[in-house]
């Protein structure tokens, strides 16, 4: 219980601590420095994810990274707990985006980073909007729709 409370405090505390990095990401995007932006966002989010795993006492062993294709691919996790996202961000060495329920936009700071990661926010109660979000996201991230 105490470790869980500490984990959530660290989770949000880290995001507040890296606010200057969020401002830098905004500036890089505004100046159309897309490769620098991508690298910056991957570095900050990767460090955040790996540190969350470390704080939780999780030891991760990754096998098979060489089997991940270079082209776009889909990673599916069951998201039964709090570790799917940090595990994926912290261990897969490539640009990642996520599909998220729209309610996440109500959480402070997190959706700002998710927008820099080109995440897709989906209203699960509105099927038309959900399909449109997937199509728009595929276009935005370089996929076909």
C-alpha positions, 0 to 999 in steps of 0.5 A: 500500500505504501509503495503504491502511494509512493509510486503515484506520488513519484508518477506525478512528481516526475511530470511536474519536475520535467515541465521545462522539458514539456515547454522545450517539446512545445518549442521544438514542435512550434519551430518544426524541428521534428526529429529533435522533437521526436528524440526529446520526447522519446528521451523524456518519456523513456526516462520517466517510464524506466524510473517508474519501473525502478521505483516499483521494484520491477526488474524487466528482461526483454527478449526478441527486440530484434524481431520487431519490424522497422515498419509500423506495427501494433503492440497490444497489451491487456492494460490490466494494471498500471505497468503496461504503458511504462513497460512499453515506453521504457523497453521498446526502442522506437517511437510509440503512440497509444490509443487512449480513452478520452477521459485521460484528457482530464488528468493533469499534464499527462495528455500534454505529453501524450499529444507530443507522442501523437496518441489518439484519444477515443470516446468509447461511447461514440462509435463514429468518433472512435472510428474517426479518431483511429483513421485520423491517428493512422494518417497522423502517424504515417499509416494508411486508412 
